[in-house]
């Protein structure tokens, strides 16, 4: 079962109202693939049944070991404009992300919106699109003050996917997000860490922040064929440059 990132308040959805403090209490506690779980995927993702699971590509950064990336996803393109853009002394105005660029790991991928479904889990993106990332559209946009959540698949049933090399990112690496307002937000990696799904630090990953931060999230660890799920999550923590 996936943890639920904090949403904007109803007041935040009204362009005329100032953004109130986002709640940091997270509704769900057990994390499957953060944005994808066995129930969400329905067994569509992960290594093919007749093949060995992909070996995690591991990278060691200056701060913490960073195991390989794994599935995450995006949903059908239900685009939202969100609140009107507001200037901020601590970051950029709100603007929809269009493309994620991570040169070090050859990522150049478009965005789609992710939403929370009736069960409280983040909806997955199409499993057949291996070069697609999603952002939690009810949370801060990348570059806006707060914690923006970006997720992507590490693989599908047939091939590696957009975040297959996410574990190679190290402290100090940079990546960019192209935004609808024409600006390109640059982020600096603080750390890349893996967490057991059974002991996922919801508050640390999803908790609200005063500064513009991003979490790149995917699955990691061993692939459990019995439940068609991975045992860990990989989270890349980053801040606006």
C-alpha positions in Angstrom: 0.0 0.0 0.0 1.5 3.3 -1.0 2.0 6.3 1.2 0.0 9.4 0.3 1.9 12.7 -0.3 0.3 15.8 1.4 -2.2 17.7 -0.7 -2.8 21.4 -1.1 -5.6 22.7 0.9 -8.9 23.8 -0.7 -7.8 27.3 -0.2 -4.7 26.6 -2.3 -6.9 25.7 -5.2 -8.4 29.2 -5.2 -6.0 31.5 -7.0 -7.3 34.4 -4.9 -6.4 32.8 -1.6 -2.9 32.6 -0.2 -1.3 29.2 0.1 -1.9 27.9 3.5 0.6 25.5 5.2 0.3 22.1 3.7 -0.4 19.3 6.1 2.6 17.1 6.8 0.6 14.3 8.3 0.6 11.4 5.8 -2.5 9.2 5.6 -1.0 5.9 4.5 2.0 4.4 6.3 3.0 1.2 4.4 4.8 1.9 1.2 4.8 -0.5 -1.7 6.5 1.3 -4.6 5.6 4.7 -3.2 3.5 5.4 -6.3 3.0 1.9 -7.4 1.8 -1.1 -5.5 0.9 -4.7 -6.4 -2.7 -3.7 -6.4 -2.1 -0.6 -8.5 0.0 -2.5 -11.1 -2.1 -5.6 -11.1 1.0 -7.5 -11.9 1.8 -5.5 -15.1 5.2 -4.3 -14.0 8.3 -5.9 -12.9 10.5 -8.5 -14.7 8.8 -11.0 -17.0 7.8 -14.3 -15.3 10.2 -16.3 -17.4 13.2 -14.1 -16.9 15.5 -13.3 -14.0 14.8 -10.0 -12.3 17.1 -7.2 -13.4 20.2 -6.8 -11.3 20.0 -3.5 -9.3 22.5 -1.0 -10.7 24.2 0.3 -7.6 26.0 3.6 -7.2 27.8 4.9 -4.1 27.6 8.6 -3.5 29.7 10.6 -1.0 26.9 10.4 1.6 25.0 7.2 1.3 24.9 4.0 -0.8 22.3 4.4 -3.6 20.9 1.1 -4.9 19.3 0.9 -8.3 16.1 2.3 -9.4 12.8 0.5 -10.1 9.2 1.0 -11.3 7.2 4.1 -10.7 4.7 5.5 -13.0 2.5 8.2 -14.4 -1.2 8.4 -15.1 -3.2 9.4 -18.2 -2.5 13.0 -19.1 -5.1 14.7 -16.9 -3.4 18.1 -16.9 -4.1 20.7 -14.3 -3.2 24.3 -14.2 -3.4 24.6 -10.4 -3.5 27.9 -8.7 -2.3 31.1 -10.4 1.5 31.5 -10.3 2.7 33.5 -7.3 6.1 35.0 -6.9 8.0 33.8 -3.9 11.1 35.0 -2.1 12.0 31.3 -1.5 11.5 29.8 -4.9 9.7 30.0 -8.2 6.0 30.7 -8.8 3.8 27.7 -9.4 4.0 26.3 -12.9 3.3 22.9 -14.5 6.4 20.7 -15.2 6.8 19.7 -18.8 10.0 17.7 -19.1 12.6 16.1 -16.7 16.2 16.2 -17.8 18.9 14.3 -16.0 22.0 14.2 -18.3 24.1 12.0 -16.1 21.7 9.0 -16.5 20.3 9.9 -20.0 16.8 10.9 -18.8 14.8 13.2 -21.1 11.2 12.5 -20.3 7.9 14.3 -20.5 5.6 14.6 -17.4 2.1 13.5 -16.7 -0.1 14.3 -13.7 -0.5 11.8 -10.9 -3.5 11.8 -8.6 -4.8 9.9 -5.6 -7.3 7.2 -6.2 -10.2 6.1 -4.1 -8.1 3.8 -2.0 -5.7 6.6 -1.1 -2.9 5.5 -3.4 -1.2 7.5 -6.1 -2.4 6.4 -9.5 0.2 4.8 -11.8 1.1 6.0 -15.3 0.6 3.9 -18.4 2.8 0.8 -17.9 3.5 0.6 -21.7 5.3 4.0 -21.8 8.8 3.5 -20.6 9.9 7.1 -21.0 7.4 9.0 -18.9 7.6 10.5 -15.4 4.8 11.7 -13.2 4.4 14.4 -10.6 1.9 14.6 -7.7 -0.2 17.4 -9.2 -1.9 18.2 -5.9 1.5 19.0 -4.3 4.0 21.7 -5.1 5.3 22.0 -8.6 9.0 21.5 -9.1 10.7 24.8 -8.1 7.8 26.0 -5.9 8.4 26.2 -2.2 7.6 22.8 -0.6 8.2 19.1 -1.5 7.5 18.1 -5.1 7.1 14.4 -5.8 8.3 13.0 -9.1 8.1 9.3 -9.8 9.0 6.9 -12.7 9.2 3.3 -13.6 12.5 1.4 -13.3 11.3 -1.3 -15.6 8.2 -2.9 -17.0 7.3 -6.5 -17.8 9.3 -6.2 -21.0 12.1 -3.7 -20.7 14.0 -1.2 -18.6 12.3 2.1 -18.0 13.0 5.8 -17.4 14.4 5.5 -13.9 16.5 2.3 -14.4 19.7 4.3 -13.7 18.3 6.5 -11.0 20.6 4.9 -8.4 23.6 6.3 -10.1 22.9 9.8 -8.9 25.2 11.1 -6.3 25.3 14.1 -4.0 26.1 17.2 -6.0 24.7 15.9 -9.3 22.3 18.3 -11.1 19.1 17.8 -13.1 16.6 20.2 -14.6 12.8 20.5 -14.9 11.4 22.4 -17.9 8.3 24.3 -16.8 5.2 25.7 -18.6 6.2 29.3 -17.7 9.3 28.9 -19.9 11.7 28.6 -17.0 14.1 25.7 -16.4 14.5 24.8 -12.7 17.8 23.3 -11.8 18.1 21.0 -8.8 21.1 19.7 -6.8 21.1 16.2 -5.4 21.5 16.0 -1.6 21.4 12.3 -1.2 20.1 9.0 -2.8 18.8 6.6 -0.2 16.9 3.3 -0.2 14.3 2.4 2.4 12.4 -0.9 3.1 8.8 -0.6 2.1 8.0 -1.9 5.6 9.7 0.9 7.3 9.3 3.9 4.9 10.0 7.3 6.4 6.8 9.1 5.2 7.4 12.3 7.1 11.0 12.7 5.9 10.2 12.0 2.3 6.8 13.8 2.0 7.0 16.3 4.8 6.4 19.9 3.9 9.5 22.2 3.6 9.9 25.9 3.4 12.4 25.6 0.6 11.8 24.2 -2.9 12.7 20.6 -2.8 12.2 17.5 -5.0 11.9 13.8 -4.4 12.7 11.4 -7.3 11.1 8.1 -6.3 11.1 4.6 -7.7 11.4 1.0 -6.5 14.5 -0.8 -5.6 15.8 -3.9 -4.0 14.8 -7.5 -4.8 11.8 -8.3 -6.9 9.4 -10.7 -5.1 7.7 -12.7 -7.8 5.0 -14.0 -5.4 3.6 -10.5 -4.8 5.0 -8.9 -8.0 6.6 -6.1 -6.1 10.0 -4.9 -5.1 11.2 -4.9 -1.5 12.5 -1.3 -1.3 12.1 2.2 -2.5 14.9 4.5 -3.8 14.5 8.2 -3.0 16.7 10.9 -4.4 16.5 14.1 -2.3 17.3 17.3 -4.1 16.9 21.1 -3.6 16.5 24.0 -6.0 19.9 25.4 -7.0 
